[in-house]
Amino acid sequence: MQLTERQELIIKIVQDQGPITGEEIADLIGLTRATLRPDLALLTKSGLLEARPKVGYYYTGKSLSSKLSEEIKKLKVKDFKAIPAVVSDKSSVYDVIVALFVQDVGTIYIVSEGGILEGVVSRKDLLKIALGQVDIHKIPITVVMTRMPNIISTTPEESLLAAAQKLINHEIDSLPVVRPVTVEGRERLEVIGRVTKTTITKAFVELGADKLIQRGERP
């Protein structure tokens, strides 16, 4: 978001003389209050200024980058998670390869009864085993998968930013979204969704589009 010279001037006036009314700002600039109304509305919505009835405008001390950072931190995994791509832990490697391509995903989660997370496999894992001199119809997927607790996951309440950092730090394509459940007296993790690099990209594109709409521009 790029501020105009007039908007920069308004911020400077409020910084130096705030709290100050819209009429006073308009007088200092030599324009009418109605002319400044769109600028003041934008600066207020952006969080750079705040307005108090019968008091006027004052500077919040926030920058555009800090405001955007706050908006990003508010995004939660639960609002963007997709349907998980899962197969039974009784499946063969062949079954999982078929499921991977049918569901058009790069990573698939292996679950036991009740959707309990047992493991994860990627296209790379499956390619390695498929290129070997083995019968993939007979090899159980449990031989190939990465098992718990060596699986990086996320939760519905975790921030999308934290999930994105996990994807980058661990150089993986997706995270299972899980919630704790008790099975036979043991705490396990139930798979209820997934977050991928595509999920992150779409979320940030939507955030950027919303900001443009707020400014009256077309995304």
Phi, psi and omega in degrees: 000123182253123179281148175279168179300322180293320178294322176298320179294319178300314179300317180298318180296315181293321176302316185280327190236359183291156000289143184215143183281164178297323180295320180293322177296315180300318180297319181294327181273337181088029178233173178274159178299321180297324180294324182276347186306313180298322179294316181294322179295317180297315182293328178287314179297328181284350179085004180282328176235156170232150182238135177239131180305136177066006178243309179121196182267145173219156184278132183277342182086001181269150174257169178298322181292322180291326178295315179296321179299319178296319180296319180296319182294339180281342182291129182250149178304320184299335182274351184230353184298147179257172178294133182288147175263109186228155171220161181289148177289358176269359184285157174269169177301319179300315180302319183289322177300316178298314181298322181300316182280327177296319181274353177055056179231164180263342181220144180226143184261139180260125184232152173263186183305136181087007179075025181282128183292124179244328182191181180212144175225148179248172177300322180298318179300315183289325179295319181300314182288326182290332181279349179280169180275068183223163176264102185291348176286336185258344183275123178290145182297337180296340178285331187263327190292155168279130187262161168295143008264020183271034180243128178276126183228177177222171180236162181302325185273353179289149179289150179295329178296316178297321178296319179297321179296324177295317179300318181288311184298324183260001178052053178237164185266338182206162177233133172286137174269123188232161171222144182288138175222158178255123180235116180052043177081359180248143176278123179236179180241124177265133179278123181236004180175186176211153176233130181236175175299326177295321177303313181298314181300313180298320181298315182288327175295317178297320179297316179296320179295320179299320180295321178295319180296319178299329180273000180082017179254161178269133179293000000 
